[in-house]
Amino acid sequence: MTQFSNTNYNLEERTAKFGEEVIVFCRALKQTIISVPIISQLIRSSTSVGANYMEANAASSKKDFRTKIFICKKEIQESKHWLRMLAKCEPDKKDKITQLWKEAQELTMIFQKITNSLK
């Protein structure tokens, strides 16, 4: 894939940055019996997006690339779900959660467009 200098178009950088932002955000949250499993799930899914995108870029075939991109899409969708759940646990953090959710939504649309173009 062609890499652009603009970070907004560099999906390796953008997906890594998303995972990093989620980690930094979650570090600052209070740990409760309810929030701990949600935070854990959110960190797993949000950091998995970038890892799978890196794997997609190193794919050995078009089928392998398509599979990894589809996983990216699934993981970013899962991240949106956990952000929604976290918003209920941390209503005072809604602005940052909304910002993260919007980035996740944009990434969802990007991965959907990629998967559609591979059919």
N, C-alpha and C positions, 0 to 999 in steps of 0.2 A: 504494500500500500504506500502511497505517496505521503510523506510527512511534510506538513506545512510549518512555517516558522511561528505562526500565530498559535498560541497555546490552546485557543478555543477549537482549533481544527486538529490538534495533535492529540489523538485519543489515548495514546499511551500515557502522556502527561496528564491529561484531563481525568482519566479513570484513576490514576495513582493519586492525584490531588484530592479527588472525591474521598477515597479511602482514608487519606491522611487527615482531611478535615473532620471526618466522622470520628476518627481516633482522638483527635485533640478535643473535640466537643464532648465525647463520652467520658474522657478523663475528668472533666470538670463537674460531672453529674454526681448527685448524691446516690449512694449505693443502698438500695432497699431490697427487701425480699421480692418485690415485684419488678423493680427496674433491672436488677442484675441479669436475669435471663434474657430480657429484651435487649439490653445493651450488648450482651455477648453475641446474640444472634445478629444484631445490626452490624457489629464490627466484622463478623465472619462474612456476611453477605456483601457488605460494601467493599471490603478489601479483596474479595474474590473476583469482583468485576475486573479490576486491573490485572490480576494474575491470569485470568482466562483470556483477556485481550492480548497480553504478551504471548501466551501460548498460541493464540490464533495467528498472530503475526509470524510465528515460527512453524506454522502448520506444514505438514508434509504433503497435503493434497487439498483440493477444493472442498472435498467432503469433510476433512478434518477441520478446515477453516470454518465452514458453515456450522459444524457442531459446536466449536468453541464460541463462536459469535452468538449462537442460540443460548448457550450457557450464560454468557454475559448478560443477555437480555433477561433471562430468568433471575439471575442474581440481583440485577438492578431493580427488577419488579419486587423481589423479596425485600430489598432494602427499603423501598417505599412503604411496604406494609409495616415493617418494624419502626420506621419513623412515625407512622401514624399511631402505632401503639405507644411509642415513647411520648408523643404529644399529650396523651392522656395521663401518663405518669408525671410529666414535667410541664404543666400548662404555662408556667412562667418562662419557659424556654421556647415558646411557640414561634417566635420570629426566626431564630436560628434553625429550628426544625423545618420551618416552611422554606427557608433558603436552601437547605440540603435537599428537601423533597423536590423543589423545582429543578435543581441540577439533576437529580435522579430521573425526573420526568423527561428532561431534555436528552439524557443519555438513553433512556428507554426508546424515545423516538428515533434517535440515531441508529441504535442497534436494530430496531424494527425496519428501518429503511435499508440497512445493509442486508438483513435476512431476506427482505422482499426482492432485492436486486439479484440475489443469488439463486432464485428459483428458476 
